Amino acid sequence: MEPRLEQAGDRLIVWNGNAKMRGAITPEFYDTIRTAIDQAKDPAIRAVVITSEGDFFCAGGNLNAIIERANLPEQERRDRIEDLHDVIRAIRSSPVPVIAAVKGGAAGAGVSIALACDFLIAEAGVKFTAAYVKAGLVPDGGLTAHLARALPRQLAMEMCVLAQPVVSERLHALGVVNLVAEDGAGVIAQALALCDRIARGPRGAQGTIRRMVSTAYDQDEAAQLDLERDAMAHAFGTAEAQEGISAFLEKRTPKFQ
């Protein structure tokens, strides 16, 4: 089954296919994610969900692809890896929040894609695995960057050096997973409910906030203070702020356009 892109009202849903291979990555999956992020530029779109048709979110690279890549010249290997990195950059630069809805678990590049998203909802008891080291390889897809930001160093080392899977409940306790659902259907339901919650907020302010949070990891406090000053000064002059402030003073729920 090929991956597909569904528009459901004001949200876009990327359904990963390849269920027989536990959702292993394919060029078509990458293309579908990039298409969704591009279409999210439409002001009518408020969120993007990345999930799977089958019962496993994404198992990363399949064995045949790994064997093939090992036999390529190094520059061609770089190019293949850059395909994944282009997808990670697309997710990080999305104009709207991106939600990973993880059924069954995630491994390898599947973990990278999930952690690149703004919100992560996972099924109870599922494992997140980064077992590159078992094949004598190292993580890619920004995995070390995202783990270093999200986890204590010791746990990141446990995942990557010892190839120790970490279950969704532990990641939830550490703040990496936002919500844990009882089963796969619950994961999708929680993701769609989160889309509804996002859609009730101000699209422009949400986009600015996600960019500010992203840059906060990479620059010093002085630069971040300058960024916040400029962004806040601009926000006061927007229609969103006018509606939000008016609603607060009038003790009503704001109606953002």
HUGI-V301527 format. One record per pair of residues at least 4 apart in sequence whose ideal C-beta (glycine too) atoms are under 6 Angstrom apart, sorted by the first residue. I is the first residue (numbers start at 0). J is the second residue. D is the distance in whole Angstrom. If there is no record, write none. Layout:
# HUGI-V301527
i->I j->J d->D
i->I j->J d->D
This chain:
# HUGI-V301527
i->0 j->16 d->4
i->0 j->18 d->6
i->0 j->52 d->6
i->1 j->16 d->5
i->1 j->27 d->6
i->2 j->15 d->5
i->2 j->16 d->4
i->2 j->27 d->5
i->2 j->28 d->5
i->2 j->31 d->4
i->3 j->14 d->5
i->4 j->13 d->6
i->4 j->31 d->5
i->4 j->34 d->6
i->4 j->35 d->6
i->5 j->12 d->4
i->6 j->11 d->6
i->7 j->12 d->6
i->9 j->43 d->6
i->9 j->45 d->4
i->9 j->198 d->5
i->10 j->46 d->5
i->10 j->194 d->4
i->11 j->35 d->5
i->11 j->44 d->6
i->11 j->47 d->5
i->12 j->48 d->5
i->13 j->31 d->5
i->13 j->32 d->6
i->13 j->35 d->5
i->13 j->49 d->5
i->14 j->52 d->5
i->15 j->22 d->5
i->15 j->28 d->5
i->15 j->51 d->4
i->15 j->57 d->6
i->16 j->52 d->5
i->17 j->22 d->6
i->17 j->23 d->5
i->17 j->25 d->6
i->18 j->52 d->6
i->18 j->53 d->3
i->20 j->61 d->5
i->21 j->55 d->4
i->21 j->58 d->4
i->22 j->51 d->5
i->22 j->53 d->6
i->22 j->55 d->5
i->22 j->56 d->6
i->22 j->57 d->4
i->22 j->58 d->6
i->23 j->58 d->5
i->23 j->61 d->4
i->24 j->28 d->6
i->24 j->60 d->6
i->24 j->108 d->5
i->29 j->82 d->6
i->29 j->86 d->5
i->32 j->86 d->5
i->33 j->89 d->5
i->35 j->47 d->5
i->36 j->89 d->5
i->36 j->93 d->5
i->39 j->44 d->5
i->39 j->47 d->5
i->39 j->93 d->6
i->39 j->94 d->5
i->39 j->95 d->5
i->40 j->94 d->6
i->44 j->95 d->6
i->45 j->95 d->6
i->45 j->197 d->6
i->45 j->198 d->4
i->46 j->95 d->5
i->46 j->96 d->5
i->46 j->194 d->4
i->46 j->197 d->5
i->47 j->97 d->5
i->48 j->98 d->5
i->48 j->100 d->6
i->48 j->190 d->5
i->49 j->99 d->5
i->50 j->100 d->4
i->51 j->56 d->5
i->51 j->102 d->6
i->54 j->102 d->6
i->54 j->103 d->5
i->55 j->103 d->4
i->55 j->104 d->6
i->56 j->101 d->4
i->56 j->102 d->6
i->56 j->105 d->5
i->56 j->109 d->5
i->57 j->105 d->6
i->57 j->109 d->3
i->58 j->106 d->5
i->59 j->106 d->5
i->59 j->107 d->2
i->59 j->108 d->4
i->59 j->109 d->5
i->60 j->64 d->5
i->60 j->65 d->5
i->68 j->76 d->6
i->68 j->79 d->6
i->71 j->75 d->4
i->71 j->76 d->5
i->80 j->139 d->5
i->83 j->108 d->6
i->83 j->140 d->5
i->87 j->115 d->5
i->87 j->140 d->6
i->87 j->141 d->5
i->90 j->97 d->5
i->90 j->115 d->4
i->91 j->115 d->6
i->93 j->97 d->5
i->94 j->206 d->5
i->96 j->117 d->4
i->96 j->197 d->6
i->97 j->116 d->4
i->97 j->117 d->5
i->98 j->118 d->5
i->98 j->190 d->5
i->98 j->193 d->6
i->99 j->113 d->4
i->99 j->116 d->4
i->99 j->119 d->5
i->100 j->120 d->5
i->100 j->186 d->5
i->100 j->187 d->6
i->100 j->190 d->4
i->101 j->105 d->5
i->101 j->113 d->6
i->101 j->121 d->4
i->102 j->122 d->5
i->102 j->183 d->4
i->102 j->186 d->5
i->103 j->125 d->6
i->104 j->125 d->4
i->104 j->126 d->5
i->105 j->109 d->4
i->105 j->110 d->5
i->105 j->113 d->5
i->105 j->127 d->5
i->106 j->128 d->4
i->108 j->140 d->5
i->110 j->127 d->5
i->110 j->129 d->6
i->111 j->140 d->3
i->111 j->141 d->6
i->111 j->142 d->5
i->113 j->119 d->6
i->114 j->145 d->4
i->117 j->209 d->6
i->118 j->177 d->5
i->119 j->176 d->5
i->119 j->177 d->6
i->120 j->178 d->5
i->120 j->186 d->5
i->120 j->189 d->5
i->120 j->190 d->5
i->121 j->125 d->6
i->121 j->167 d->4
i->121 j->176 d->5
i->121 j->179 d->6
i->122 j->180 d->6
i->122 j->183 d->6
i->122 j->186 d->5
i->123 j->179 d->5
i->123 j->181 d->6
i->125 j->167 d->5
i->126 j->164 d->4
i->126 j->166 d->6
i->127 j->165 d->5
i->128 j->164 d->4
i->129 j->138 d->6
i->129 j->158 d->5
i->129 j->159 d->5
i->130 j->162 d->4
i->131 j->136 d->4
i->131 j->137 d->6
i->131 j->138 d->5
i->132 j->162 d->5
i->133 j->162 d->5
i->138 j->142 d->4
i->138 j->143 d->5
i->138 j->159 d->6
i->141 j->145 d->6
i->145 j->149 d->6
i->146 j->150 d->5
i->146 j->155 d->4
i->147 j->155 d->6
i->148 j->216 d->6
i->149 j->175 d->5
i->150 j->154 d->4
i->150 j->155 d->5
i->156 j->160 d->5
i->157 j->161 d->5
i->157 j->163 d->5
i->158 j->163 d->6
i->158 j->165 d->6
i->165 j->169 d->5
i->165 j->170 d->6
i->167 j->176 d->5
i->167 j->179 d->5
i->170 j->175 d->4
i->170 j->176 d->4
i->171 j->176 d->4
i->171 j->179 d->5
i->178 j->189 d->5
i->180 j->185 d->3
i->180 j->186 d->4
i->180 j->189 d->5
i->181 j->185 d->5
i->200 j->205 d->6
i->201 j->239 d->4
i->201 j->255 d->4
i->203 j->239 d->5
i->204 j->239 d->6
i->207 j->230 d->5
i->214 j->218 d->6
i->215 j->223 d->5
i->218 j->222 d->4
i->218 j->223 d->6
i->227 j->231 d->6
i->234 j->240 d->5
i->235 j->240 d->5
i->239 j->255 d->6
i->240 j->244 d->6
i->242 j->253 d->5
i->242 j->255 d->6
i->243 j->253 d->5
i->245 j->249 d->6
i->246 j->251 d->5
i->246 j->253 d->4
